[in-house]
Amino acid sequence: MDSNKGGVLVSGGAGFIGKALIKEILKKKIPLVSFDVVDKPDSLPEQGSGFNWFNFSYLDANKRRDEIKTIVTEHNIKTVIHLATTMFPADSRKKIIEDCFENVYSNVSFFKELYESGCEKIIFASSGGTVYGKSESSFSEESEISPEISYGLSKATTETYLRFLANEYNKKSISLRISNPYGEGQRFDGKQGVIPIFINKIFNDIPLDIIGSLDSRRDYIHISDLVNAFICAIYYEGFYDTFNIGSGESVALKELIKIIELKLNKNSLINEVSSQVLDKKGVTLIIQRAKNELNWLPAVKLNDGIEQLIESFRCADYE
C-alpha cells in the first residue's frame, strides 16, 4: 500500500505519544483521523482540511461497527496506528481480568472491524520492556517471549492475534515493541514515565520510591525518535512485522538519577522498596532490524533528551 493514497487513523490521540505523533503526521500532509475517549486537546491543531477528531472508545468496537466502517470509508483510512490502552504496567497485576478483556478481546474486535471495513495496515504499539523474559539482558525480536505481568502478556497476545487476523484478511500488520518513551509533552505528575516523575520529585525534594535494584537497567527512547519510527512503519512494505524500537542502549537506574541530579543541581532522596516481579535486572533492545528494514535510527542522546525535558519542566511553571 502506498500511504500517500490513503489516510491514517490514530487511536489514543490525546495521550503523550498520540499528540506528538499527530503533529508529525500532519506536518507530512497525510490525511489524518484520530479518536480518544476525551475531547481533542487544545495543544492539537483545529479540525479542518486533513484532520478530524472523534470521541470514541475502541472498547465499543462491537457495538459501533457501522461507525467504524463510516470513518474508515469516508476518510479513506488505509493505515491505523493503535496506541490506546486502558492499563498501566503496575496496575495490570491487580486487574488481570480487566486487562484481558479490555486489551486483548477488545483489541481483537477492533482490529477485525477495521480490516473488514477496508483498512490495509494496522500498526500496534506493543511493549519492548514487558514482553520478553529474564533469560537475557539484550533482546532481539527473535528472543523468547515470556512476559511476567499481565500488561506484557496482553501485549504479546495481541501481537499474535493481530498477525493472525492480518493473514486471515490478506492485510498487513506491524507491532512495534517500544522501550520507555520520554520527552516534552509528558506529564511530570503522572503514573507512568520514570524520567519526568524523577525530575519533578528531585526538583521538589520528594523521595524517590525505588522498587527493586538501583542497578537495574532500562532502555529509554526520546519521543521524537519514537514518532519517527511510527512514520517509517506507515510506509514500510517489507517482510517483517515486528520491530524493537528503543535507543539500543541501557542505563542503570542509579545512573539515570545521577544525570537528573547533575542537571538540576540537586540531590535526590531515595526510598528503596522491596523488589517486585515488575523489576528486572536489565532490558536493552537490539534495534538492528528497525535500522535495516525501516531505515530508522534514533537520534536523541539520553543526556540531551533529559536536558530538553528539564527545560520544558521549568517553562511549565512546575516550580
JOJO-V18007 format. One line per field, one symbol per residue. ss: DSSP state (2 for helix, 1 for strand, 0 for the rest). phi: phi as a letter, one per 40 degrees, with the letter a starting at -180 (. if undefined). burial: I if it has 24 or more other C-alpha atoms within 12 Angstrom, else O. Layout:
BEGIN
ss = ???
phi = ???
burial = ???
END
This chain:
BEGIN
ss = 0022201111100002222222222220000111110000000000010011111002220000222222222200111111000000222200022222222222222222222220001111111000010000011000001000022222222222222222220001111111011100000000000222222222200001111000001101112222222222222000000111100000112222222222220000011110000000010110022222200000000222222222222220000
phi = .ccccacbbbcgcccdcdcccdccccccgcdbbbaacbcdcccccccicgabbbcabcccdccbccccccccccbfcbbbbcbcabbcdccccbbcccccccbbdcccccccccccchccabbbccbccbcccccbbbbbcccdcacbbddcccccccdccccccccccfbbabbbcccbcaidgcccbccbhcccccdcccccfcdccbcgccccbbbbbcdcccdccccccdccbcccbbbcbacgbbbcdcccccdcdcccfaccbbbcbdcbcccbcabbccbcccccccfbacbccddcccccccccccccgcc
burial = OOIOOIIIIIIIIIIIIIIIIIIIIIOOOIIIIIIIOOOIIOOIOOOOOIIIIIOIIIIIIOOOIOIIIOIIIOIIIIIIIIIIIIIIIIOIIOOIOOIIIIIIIIIIIIIIIIIIIIIIIIIIIIIIIIIIIIOOIIIIIOOOIIIIIIIIIIIIIIIIIIIOIIOOOOIIIIIIIIIIIIIIIIIIOOOOIIIIIIIIIIIOOOOIOIOOIIOIIIIIIIIIIIIIIIIIIIIIOOOOIIIIIIIIIIIIIIOIIIIIIOIIOOOIOOOOOOOOOIIIIIIIIIIIIIOOOIOIIIOIIIIOIIIIIIOOIOOOOOO
END
